[in-house]
Amino acid sequence: MAVVISSSGNAQAFEAKMTVYVFICVIIAAVGGLIFGYDIGISGGVTAMDDFLKEFFPAVYERKKHAHENNYCKYDNQFLQLFTSSLYLAALVASFFASATCSKLGRKPTMQFASIFFLISVGLAAGAVNMYMLIIGRILLGFGVGFGNQAVPLFLSEIAPARLRGGLNIVFQLMVTIGILIANIVNYFTSSVHPYGWRLALGGAGVPALILLFGSLLICETPTSLIERNKTKEGKDTLKKIRGVENVDEEYESIVHACDIARQVKDPYTKLMKPASRPPFVIGMLLQFFQQFTGINAIMFYAPVLFQTVGFGNDAALLSAVITGTINVLSTFVGIFLVDKTGRRFLLLQSSVHMLICQLVIGIILAKNLDVTGTLGRTQALVVVIFVCLYVMGFAWSWGPLGWLIPSETFPLETRTEGFALAVSCNMFFTFVIAQAFLSMLCGMKSGIFFFFSGWIVVMGLFALFFVPETKGVSIDDMRDSVWKLHWYWKRFMLEEDEHDVEKRTA
């Protein structure tokens, strides 16, 4: 048994065990991340398959056949980029509908809606006979991502004991990385199945979607969502079930108090603009921006070329995907282990330095040694490959999972679903921007793109140093008093809100 005490040192203590039931709920819910990861990974492989390109993007297929390819420009095609990026644009829009569903119906039904969107989209994309079916399938897949990415992190943060919240929430990111790895392996084997390998690859997303749909029937709704919707007895019973103890009165009263405050807020989006909401709002939005501008897409895209240069030959795409994908998965386990020990802030700062060094080394080697045609020397390529792997490590235990964790745990209940919806939509928007622009940026900037992202890593490291407080071990409904009021910068917004409340009461 654990007694969870908030870092403010007050008397609030919540008893909690890590129960088998909570573990099962976490794994089932996190399958939403597996689907997201699978679809991220499968897109890159499918768009490189000749059968797919001949069917939908013949101009790109013709360019690929040229004997002397431009190392930086061979996939530069706006419509091909739109195939990937349309998913994120749809997810951006869907996150606002998902926010309302989360509030009105609960986290569990929102996950079930996500699985239904996933299944319909799989059928359309895998069975596509024209561009319309393909794009509609991608858009519906985006709706599934929007609903899933809204509900799952919130579900995990609300169901987890405070002392384990970071690690359990990162299981979502772990499933994303596993999904990417599975997709890369599927891409390799289906690429040799002509002419329908790409259909099998896209259709594979139906398996985790079915697991999420039927698995979600076994999990509970979160106590916070139940109490928020006036199902107080069911909420208290569920709280006892997931905590594994009978003495849940203090945590229950804390949730009830948070729900009472939330009900007084008639317009959560207006509340998000108030001073007291500024700290989680600003941090939540900027974390999404910085997560995409770490340059992870540049690294993951370029890995196959680099691995092939080392001498892996025709298996370069598979080996690069499997090696970097495996490192991605294993390093996420490191994040799960460390996040509730060293804290969120330490991981953000450490990885900023870590990733900056890797990006600079890769950029310098490519700038000096790789022209638009030709290859690197074996020693140079081997050094680059090592730094690619080191870079993926740093991202996987920090900015990757923490971009989802921190916004899911820092918004107060009255703006939690709406605030997190904005964070999700912000993430999807910048993912869309990078997905739509990256190949063109790579073509235009060449190796300079690594220096471009290095600059952003410096900015985000300074932001984490000065403006991101530690939230390790703090109760999810105790952030205002235990975190924001104690922070050198953000406390001014809390005091401003308190003074405003006093003026209203005395008026």
KAGIPE-V691767 format. One record per residue. RES is the residue in one letter. SS is DSSP state (A for helix, B for strand, O for the rest). PHI is phi as a letter, one per 40 degrees, with the letter a starting at -180 (NA if undefined). D_CENTER is the distance of its C-alpha to the mean C-alpha in Angstrom with 2 decimals. Layout:
BEGIN
RES,SS,PHI,D_CENTER
RES,SS,PHI,D_CENTER
END
This chain:
BEGIN
M,O,NA,30.74
A,B,b,28.87
V,B,b,29.78
V,B,c,26.93
I,B,b,28.28
S,O,c,26.44
S,O,c,26.59
S,O,c,28.96
G,O,g,31.60
N,O,c,32.77
A,O,c,34.24
Q,O,c,31.27
A,B,b,30.60
F,B,b,28.76
E,B,c,29.75
A,B,a,27.22
K,O,b,27.18
M,O,c,24.36
T,O,c,25.62
V,A,c,25.29
Y,A,c,24.44
V,A,c,21.37
F,A,d,20.27
I,A,c,20.83
C,A,c,18.97
V,A,c,15.86
I,A,c,16.08
I,A,c,16.84
A,A,c,14.13
A,A,c,11.44
V,A,d,12.98
G,A,d,10.86
G,A,c,7.97
L,A,c,10.95
I,A,c,11.84
F,A,d,8.67
G,A,c,9.05
Y,A,c,12.74
D,A,c,12.81
I,A,c,11.00
G,A,c,13.58
I,A,c,16.42
S,A,c,16.59
G,A,c,17.57
G,A,c,20.14
V,A,c,21.60
T,O,c,22.16
A,O,c,24.13
M,O,c,26.35
D,A,d,29.81
D,A,c,30.48
F,A,c,27.48
L,A,c,28.41
K,A,c,32.07
E,A,c,31.25
F,A,b,29.05
F,O,b,29.09
P,A,c,32.57
A,A,c,32.70
V,A,c,29.81
Y,A,c,31.51
E,A,c,34.75
R,A,c,33.21
K,A,c,31.72
K,O,c,35.27
H,O,c,36.72
A,O,c,38.07
H,O,b,36.97
E,O,c,33.35
N,O,c,31.93
N,O,d,29.32
Y,O,b,27.21
C,O,b,27.96
K,O,c,28.34
Y,O,b,25.32
D,O,c,25.67
N,O,a,25.89
Q,A,c,24.47
F,A,c,24.68
L,A,c,22.95
Q,A,c,20.08
L,A,c,20.19
F,A,d,19.78
T,A,c,16.26
S,A,c,15.38
S,A,c,16.98
L,A,d,14.15
Y,A,c,11.89
L,A,c,15.01
A,A,c,15.67
A,A,c,12.28
L,A,d,13.06
V,A,c,16.41
A,A,c,15.47
S,A,c,13.28
F,A,c,16.66
F,A,c,18.47
A,A,c,15.91
S,A,c,16.47
A,A,c,20.18
T,A,c,19.91
C,A,d,18.08
S,A,c,20.89
K,A,c,23.79
L,O,b,23.19
G,O,h,20.66
R,A,c,17.27
K,A,c,18.84
P,A,c,20.33
T,A,c,17.18
M,A,c,15.58
Q,A,c,18.91
F,A,c,18.85
A,A,d,15.52
S,A,c,17.27
I,A,c,20.30
F,A,d,18.60
F,A,d,17.13
L,A,c,20.68
I,A,c,22.46
S,A,c,20.29
V,A,c,20.86
G,A,c,24.56
L,A,c,24.79
A,A,c,22.92
A,A,c,24.60
G,O,b,27.91
A,O,c,27.79
V,O,b,31.22
N,O,a,30.55
M,A,c,27.98
Y,A,c,27.87
M,A,c,26.76
L,A,c,24.12
I,A,c,22.58
I,A,c,22.97
G,A,c,21.21
R,A,c,18.24
I,A,c,18.33
L,A,c,18.49
L,A,c,15.61
G,A,c,13.67
F,A,c,15.11
G,A,c,13.93
V,A,c,10.26
G,A,c,10.98
F,A,c,12.82
G,A,c,10.66
N,A,c,7.40
Q,A,c,10.15
A,A,c,12.19
V,A,c,10.54
P,A,c,9.05
L,A,c,12.36
F,A,d,14.34
L,A,c,13.35
S,A,c,14.10
E,A,c,17.30
I,A,c,18.61
A,O,c,18.27
P,O,c,21.19
A,A,d,20.56
R,A,c,21.43
L,A,b,18.84
R,A,c,16.04
G,A,c,13.89
G,A,c,14.45
L,A,c,14.10
N,A,c,10.79
I,A,c,9.41
V,A,d,10.90
F,A,d,7.88
Q,A,c,6.15
L,A,d,9.81
M,A,c,10.17
V,A,c,7.62
T,A,c,9.88
I,A,c,12.88
G,A,c,12.31
I,A,c,12.33
L,A,c,15.40
I,A,d,17.13
A,A,c,16.73
N,A,c,18.30
I,A,c,21.14
V,A,c,21.70
N,A,d,21.89
Y,A,c,24.53
F,A,c,26.72
T,A,c,26.55
S,O,c,27.30
S,O,c,30.84
V,O,c,31.37
H,O,b,33.20
P,O,b,32.91
Y,O,b,30.33
G,A,d,27.84
W,A,c,25.12
R,A,c,25.79
L,A,c,25.34
A,A,c,22.04
L,A,c,20.63
G,A,c,22.36
G,O,c,20.77
A,A,c,17.69
G,A,c,20.28
V,A,c,20.58
P,A,c,17.28
A,A,c,17.63
L,A,c,21.05
I,A,c,19.94
L,A,c,17.55
L,A,c,20.39
F,A,c,23.12
G,A,c,21.25
S,O,c,20.24
L,O,c,24.03
L,O,c,24.34
I,O,c,21.97
C,O,c,23.00
E,O,c,21.88
T,O,c,20.84
P,A,d,23.95
T,A,c,22.60
S,A,c,22.13
L,A,c,25.58
I,A,c,27.35
E,A,d,25.81
R,O,b,27.43
N,O,g,30.73
K,O,c,30.55
T,A,c,31.53
K,A,c,33.42
E,A,c,30.76
G,A,c,28.18
K,A,c,30.41
D,A,c,31.14
T,A,c,27.48
L,A,c,26.92
K,A,c,29.83
K,A,c,28.49
I,A,c,25.04
R,A,c,26.56
G,O,g,29.46
V,O,b,32.02
E,O,c,34.50
N,O,c,34.37
V,O,b,31.40
D,A,d,33.50
E,A,c,32.06
E,A,c,28.40
Y,A,c,29.51
E,A,c,31.46
S,A,c,28.58
I,A,c,26.42
V,A,d,29.49
H,A,c,30.09
A,A,c,26.55
C,A,c,27.03
D,A,c,30.46
I,A,c,29.13
A,A,c,26.41
R,A,c,29.18
Q,O,c,31.09
V,O,c,28.43
K,O,c,29.39
D,O,b,26.98
P,A,d,23.57
Y,A,c,22.59
T,A,c,25.87
K,A,d,25.16
L,A,c,21.92
M,O,c,24.29
K,O,c,26.53
P,A,d,26.81
A,A,c,25.53
S,A,c,22.16
R,A,c,21.80
P,A,d,20.28
P,A,c,17.09
F,A,c,16.96
V,A,c,17.44
I,A,c,15.17
G,A,c,12.27
M,A,c,12.91
L,A,c,13.62
L,A,c,10.63
Q,A,c,8.62
F,A,c,11.68
F,A,c,12.06
Q,A,d,8.70
Q,A,c,9.87
F,O,c,13.42
T,O,c,13.32
G,O,g,14.61
I,A,d,12.46
N,A,c,13.39
A,A,c,16.97
I,A,c,17.10
M,A,c,15.67
F,A,c,17.92
Y,A,c,20.97
A,A,d,20.95
P,A,d,23.21
V,A,c,25.88
L,A,c,25.98
F,A,c,26.31
Q,A,c,28.98
T,A,c,30.86
V,A,c,31.09
G,A,h,33.05
F,A,c,30.91
G,A,g,32.51
N,A,c,31.56
D,A,c,28.93
A,A,d,26.95
A,A,c,24.02
L,A,c,23.77
L,A,c,24.33
S,A,c,21.88
A,A,c,19.09
V,A,c,20.15
I,A,c,20.73
T,A,c,17.57
G,A,c,15.58
T,A,c,17.59
I,A,c,17.11
N,A,d,13.31
V,A,c,13.76
L,A,c,16.58
S,A,c,15.08
T,A,c,12.18
F,A,c,15.23
V,A,c,16.61
G,A,c,13.78
I,A,c,14.44
F,A,c,18.10
L,A,c,18.12
V,O,c,15.81
D,O,c,18.50
K,O,b,21.30
T,O,c,20.85
G,O,g,18.49
R,A,c,15.35
R,A,c,17.51
F,A,d,19.19
L,A,c,16.15
L,A,c,15.02
L,A,c,18.65
Q,A,d,19.42
S,A,c,16.65
S,A,c,17.57
V,A,c,21.06
H,A,d,20.07
M,A,c,18.00
L,A,c,20.67
I,A,d,23.43
C,A,c,21.81
Q,A,c,21.19
L,A,c,24.75
V,A,c,26.37
I,A,c,24.85
G,A,c,25.76
I,A,c,29.27
I,A,c,30.05
L,A,c,29.03
A,A,c,30.85
K,A,c,33.99
N,A,b,34.12
L,O,b,32.32
D,O,c,33.99
V,O,c,33.04
T,O,b,34.83
G,O,g,35.52
T,O,b,33.54
L,O,c,33.08
G,O,c,35.50
R,A,c,34.55
T,A,c,34.42
Q,A,c,32.35
A,A,c,29.88
L,A,c,29.67
V,A,c,28.85
V,A,c,26.08
V,A,c,24.63
I,A,c,24.75
F,A,c,22.91
V,A,c,20.23
C,A,c,19.67
L,A,c,19.88
Y,A,c,17.34
V,A,d,14.74
M,A,d,15.67
G,A,c,15.13
F,A,c,11.63
A,A,c,10.63
W,O,b,12.16
S,O,b,11.26
W,A,c,9.22
G,A,c,6.30
P,A,c,6.18
L,A,c,8.26
G,A,c,6.41
W,A,c,5.29
L,A,c,8.65
I,A,c,11.08
P,A,c,10.94
S,A,c,11.13
E,A,b,14.19
T,A,b,16.06
F,O,c,17.09
P,O,c,20.48
L,A,d,21.06
E,A,c,22.95
T,A,b,20.02
R,A,c,17.07
T,A,c,16.06
E,A,c,17.08
G,A,c,15.44
F,A,c,12.03
A,A,c,12.74
L,A,c,13.51
A,A,c,10.36
V,A,c,8.37
S,A,c,11.26
C,A,c,11.28
N,A,c,7.86
M,A,c,9.29
F,A,c,12.59
F,A,c,11.97
T,A,c,10.19
F,A,c,13.38
V,A,c,15.56
I,A,c,14.60
A,A,c,14.79
Q,A,c,18.07
A,A,b,19.60
F,A,d,18.62
L,A,c,21.36
S,A,c,23.89
M,A,c,22.97
L,A,c,23.41
C,A,c,26.71
G,A,c,27.95
M,A,c,26.84
K,O,f,27.11
S,O,c,26.49
G,A,c,26.28
I,A,c,22.64
F,A,c,21.89
F,A,c,23.92
F,A,d,22.20
F,A,c,18.80
S,A,c,20.75
G,A,c,22.03
W,A,c,18.68
I,A,c,17.83
V,A,c,21.11
V,A,c,20.32
M,A,c,16.98
G,A,c,18.78
L,A,c,21.59
F,A,c,19.41
A,A,c,17.95
L,A,c,21.56
F,A,c,23.20
F,A,b,20.92
V,O,b,18.22
P,O,c,20.16
E,O,c,19.75
T,O,b,18.61
K,O,d,19.24
G,O,g,21.45
V,O,c,21.89
S,O,d,22.20
I,O,c,19.57
D,O,b,22.56
D,O,b,24.29
M,A,c,22.05
R,A,c,24.62
D,A,c,27.55
S,A,c,26.03
V,O,b,23.56
W,A,c,24.13
K,A,c,27.93
L,A,b,28.19
H,O,c,26.19
W,O,d,28.53
Y,O,b,27.03
W,O,c,25.19
K,A,c,28.21
R,A,c,30.22
F,A,c,28.17
M,A,c,28.72
L,A,c,32.44
E,A,c,32.71
E,A,c,31.36
D,A,c,33.76
E,A,c,36.69
H,A,c,35.96
D,A,c,35.99
V,A,c,39.30
E,A,c,40.83
K,A,c,39.98
R,A,c,41.55
T,A,c,44.69
A,O,c,45.17
END
